[in-house]
Amino acid sequence: MQLFLDTTDVAVLKDLAATGLVDGVTTNPTLIAKSGRPMLEVIAEICEAVEGPVSAEVAATTWQAMLDEGRKLAGVAPNVVVKVPLTRDGLMATAQFAREGVQTNVTLCFSAAQALLAAKAGATYVSPFIGRLDDHGAQGMDLIGEIRAIYDTYDFDTEILAASIRSPAHVTQAALSGADCATIPPEVFAALFKHPLTEKGLEQFMSDWAKTGQSIL
Ligand code: G3P
């Protein structure tokens, strides 16, 4: 499963990317607003910081304007993936981008029916929002399994990019449900490394090793 960071914080991105475990980045208009920086500048910097796919979202709502904005975003760097909302216009733009060979991430997906349309439109990625469905009282993770079943039945190439991730458990469950990728907030990504028994066990190993008085080097 590919692990992406859901962030526009380049310093945090570089810190976590140094682990070699970050496969790409996703952004959205809210994250761009939080950065307080010009969008094209921060997307260019992110594309420099990681080799993998970097999702940059259009702000337009009509398919023609999405095409104009998406082509500009795609021109920022070869690893830009154009992110469009899962709307009628977004899927019309997705189909045209597919014809042009531009990679797309269809976002704000909340149903398997929507995900079916995204795959038929030729989306590279579809982003089902798990956390927001949970927030809405639904079982967000069920959607990943439903999409997986549909995509496997009809052999769609679109990759399932589990999004709106709120915890390490979401990452595990998304992997178990067959997501191809997960996009993870930095604080959740950092939590993936941790388990209290690992810390406790390491403390004991170090204490027992110290008693040997030995040195490996
Ligand atoms: O960036 C896409 C998605 O991961 C954002 O989800 O619910 O944390 O805003 P959310």
Boltz pocket constraint, residues with backbone or C-beta under 6 A from the ligand:
constraints:
  - pocket:
      binder: B
      contacts: [[A, 6], [A, 26], [A, 27], [A, 28], [A, 127], [A, 129], [A, 131], [A, 132], [A, 162], [A, 163], [A, 164], [A, 165], [A, 183]]
      max_distance: 6.0
